[in-house]
Amino acid sequence: MHKIKPPLYMIGKKVHCWRCDTKMPVIALLAPHIENGYDEVYTISGIEKMPVNIRSFIQSKVPTFVFRYSKTVGKKYFANTCPHCNVIYGDFFLHDEPGAPFFPADEEDAKLLYIKEIPINGPVEIEGGAVSGMGEIILEHAIRV
């Protein structure tokens, strides 16, 4: 469980579904301030729990970000799903390979993402994986909406 202090951001872009090739939205969370973390910007993935107000905000923008069971991971988490064929676009392919949507190779890749602040009044707790490394380049270069 990570205690995240404001601000908290939703980052995203459109990708092609790996199964049916439909253009689909994918999102992740970006947290510049995690309690007991290093002075780095973190991307959050594999989210198992988050406050209802954050979930509602995200799903009002991207309704295909849903709590689903993944056979690959062997558990439920909030996953990006295709609006056409309903398949999960796994977090590994979004976060863990260089050049993946949330693992930009350079500033130009980061500029292909959008970033939107999620309104929160104070610290929130989110259960998921927090990874540093690409967050700073995303925060600096993603398109603010």
Buried (B, 14 or more C-beta within 10 A) or exposed (E): EBBBBBBBBBBBBEBEBBEEEBEBBBBBBBBBBBEEBEEBBBBBBBBBEBEEEBBEBBBEBBEBBBBBEBEEBEEEBBBBBBBBEEBBBBBBBBBBEEEBBBBBEEEEBBBEBBBBBBEBEEBBEBEBBBBBEBBBBBBEBBEEE
